[in-house]
Amino acid sequence: MRAAVQGARVMLREEHNARIHFAATIVVVTAAVLLGAQRTDWLVLVVVISIVWITEALNTAVENLADKISPEHDPLIGKAKDVACLAVAIASVSAVICGLLVFVPLLAAQVS
């Protein structure tokens, strides 16, 4: 567990996108609480938030290992880093779509 906490510190300190994901996580969780998200809503939110964090962590690990193995530019390492970045982008876009599917009905219920 100590290594996981250290990994979180490293990621939040060194990765700009991780700080964006952290802020988004706080906003989403706060909105879900305030709008009265139900069990199924929470299930969706927890899963997609987890997937974004997992892909961001793996992307960070790939980038750090790649930079250690080959500090100079290498086309194959560049491709690996791009694909790892794509995984985060896919997870993030999917999370936004799921967030809309959860929050639009919750917001609509508040308006009516």
N, C-alpha and C positions, 0 to 999 in steps of 0.2 A: 504494500500500500504506500510505503514511503516513496518508492520510485514513481508511482502514479502521481502522487502529489507534486513531486519534483518535475515530472513531465508536464503537468498542468501549468506550473509556474513558468517553465521554459517557454511553452507555447504561448501563454498570455503575454509574456514579457517580450518575446522575439517576433511573434507573428501578428502583423497588423490585422489580417483577416480574422484571426482567432478573437481579437478584441471586438471586432464587429459582430461575430457570432455570439459572443458573450452578451453584448448589449441587446442583440435581437432576442436572445433567450430570455433575458430579464423582461423585456417588453411583452413577449408572447405569454409568458407565465403570469405576469401581472394582469394582462388583458383577460386571460382565461379565468382568473380568479374573480375579477371585477364583473365579468359578463356572465358568470355562473355556468361555466363549461361543465358538461355532464361527463360521466364515465367514458363514453365512447369518444368524446372530444379529447379528453385527456389522453386516452390510449393513442390516438392519432398524433397528438402533439408530442408526447414523450418519444414515440418511435421516430418521428421525423427529426426532432431535435437531436436524438441520439445518433442517428445516421449522419447528420451534418457534422457533429463533433467527432465521430469515429473517422470519417473521411478526412477531416481537417488534421486530425492527429496522425493518420497514416501518411498524408501528403507531407506533413512536416518531417516525419521520420524519413521518408524517401529523399526529400530535399537535403536533409542533414547528412545522411549516408552518402548520397551522390556527391555532395560538396567535399566530403572527406576523401572519398575514393579518387575523385578527379577534380581538383580545384580549378584547373583550366577548362575551357569550353570543350565539350565532347558532344558530338551530334546525337549519339545514342542515349547518353545520359540526359540530354536536353529533351529527347522524345519521352523518356520515362517520366521526367518531371512534368512535362506537359500533360501526359495521360493521368498522372496523379492529381494534377490540378483540375482536369476535366471531371474526375470523380467528385471532387468537392463542388464543382459548378452544377453537376447533375443533381447532387443531393440538395444543394441550396435552392435550386429552381423547383425541385419537387416539394421541398418544405414550404416554399411560398404558395404553391398551388394548393397543398393540403391545408395550409393556414387560411387561405381564402375560403376553401370548402367548409372549414370549421367556423370562421369568424363572420362571414357574410350572414348566415342564418342567425347567429347569436346577436349581431348588430340589428338585423331586421326585426327580431323579436323585441329588442329594446325600444325601437322606434314606434312599433304598433301598440 
